[in-house]
Amino acid sequence: MIIGSLNIKGGGSSAKRRRIHHLIVKGNADIFLIQESKFATVSDSLAYSCWRRKNIGYSYWPSTGASGGLISLWNSDCVQVLCSFGGVGFLGLKVVWKEEVYYIVNVYSSCISGEKKELWRKLLDLKSRFSDGEWVIGGDFNAVKNSNERKGVSGRVSTREAREFSDFITLSNLIDVPSKGKKFTWFGGDGRARSRIDRFLVADNIVSNWGVVGQMVGDRDVSDHCPI
C-alpha cells in the first residue's frame, strides 16, 4: 500500500488540488491524507478534483472556522474501507488491503501543548482498544522529537513537548522510519526556519512485511509543507 500526505494550508485553490492530483498519480498512491483543508464540508466534486478518477472514496473532519480540516482519500479499487472515525485533530480509517486489516490515521495536531498531549492520549487509547489490525499514523504532528529536527529563527524546542512526543511514539509501538530526500518537512518563508513536523509512524510488522526502508520527503511548492 502506498500512502501520501500533505498539509495543503487551504484547499480552495485549484492549483493546490492539481498538485495533490499530481502527487497521487506520480506516487501511484492508494490512500492520500490532507491536513489543513480549511473546508467545513467536502463534496463529491471537490474530492474528485483532487484524484480525478471515478472509483474513489473520501472521508473528512470539518475545519473550525478557517482553521484545520482533514480529508482522507482512497482508491476504492484497491482499498476497502470498513469504517471512518474521527475527533479533534485526527481522522481514522479502518481498511482492508490484500485481505489484511489496517488502521490509517490522518493527524493534524494543535500548536498548543495541552491539546497536543490530549491528542497523544486519545490516539494511544484508540490504538489499545482497536488491535485487530496494523496501524499507520501520518500527517502534521506539529511536534519534533529533539532539537535536531528544528532549525532557524524558530529553532527553540520545548524539552517537555519533545519528550512527550518521543514518549508517545515509544508507547505507540510504532516506528518513525528514516526520512529520504529532505531532512525537514516545513520551511518558513525565507527558508531559514525549518522543522520536521510531518511524518508517518508505522507498525513494525508493516516495516518488515512491506520492506519499508524510509519515508520520502518531496519538494515544497504550493504549501510551506513538503509532501510525504
HELIX and SHEET records of a PDB file:
HELIX    1   1 SER A   14  GLY A   27  1                                  14    
HELIX    2   2 ASP A   44  TRP A   51  1                                   8    
HELIX    3   3 SER A  113  ARG A  129  1                                  17    
HELIX    4   4 SER A  147  GLU A  149  5                                   3    
HELIX    5   5 THR A  159  SER A  172  1                                  14    
HELIX    6   6 ASP A  204  TRP A  210  1                                   7    
SHEET    1   A 4 ILE A   3  ASN A   7  0                                        
SHEET    2   A 4 ILE A  31  GLN A  35  1                                        
SHEET    3   A 4 LEU A  70  ASN A  75 -1                                        
SHEET    4   A 4 ILE A  56  TRP A  61 -1                                        
SHEET    1   B 6 GLN A  80  GLY A  87  0                                        
SHEET    2   B 6 PHE A  90  TRP A  97 -1                                        
SHEET    3   B 6 GLU A 100  TYR A 108 -1                                        
SHEET    4   B 6 GLU A 134  ASP A 140  1                                        
SHEET    5   B 6 ASP A 198  ALA A 203 -1                                        
SHEET    6   B 6 LEU A 174  ILE A 175 -1                                        
SHEET    1   C 3 ARG A 150  LYS A 151  0                                        
SHEET    2   C 3 ARG A 194  SER A 195 -1                                        
SHEET    3   C 3 TRP A 186  PHE A 187 -1                                        
SHEET    1   D 2 SER A 179  GLY A 181  0                                        
SHEET    2   D 2 GLN A 215  VAL A 217  1                                        
END                                                                             
